[in-house]
């Protein structure tokens, strides 16, 4: 098996892939059990609604246009194709605007693979927190990316949940309503903000919803230090075979770097072989 680090010296390749995966350790783990008295009835109902969205969508494929934006780098545009299988298997192919295949990346839930088709470099390592951290910077875990592309909201582990509306009310964890300052981070949109926190009050995640508390406009993920790790904006959605899936996604980190994805075609409940998520060295 050929191992190489030449691709690390290719900033354009790293720039592209930092937006798909990152260290799992700096984000909180998946949902676990928690005391119910720390979650208001409104927040618990909203979380249950979010968990059920597109719950039956396990495999899917898509193609579209993607544009990577860096705070100090020139925008990079190209074509993207993906196939995914919940919870954590995904394969992504990136091509130039002319259609030349440039990069393939995949995860089968156990291994992480990357091929640079221009140089012939091949990468394979366990899909662990340490290998992710050495390669990528923006903390979008593979299972989170699968959820996002499926039109679902990743729900990370939390101890308390607060539902805030945009008028000036908060539904507290004790079930009482208290006043807050007018306005919110979601100002300009009528709706609610669901805030998930750890037991010491550190924010894990913010989920911005519409007035019916069903459709999500934006999700913000925070690291262990309480700093914004990344945000996802569901800019446009479409109805496909009974599912509500993304039509346009905006993903960015705290300095504005990220990517815009415009979906051309989307296939739900696709037939997918597990071998699709395994890459081998180019011949």
Helices and strands as residue ranges (DSSP letters): G 6-9, H 11-17, G 36-38, H 41-52, E 59-69, E 76-85, E 89-95, E 101-107, E 111-116, E 122-126, H 129-135, H 142-149, E 160-165, E 169-171, E 177-179, E 192-197, E 203-209, E 216-222, E 228-240, E 243-252, E 258-268, G 274-277
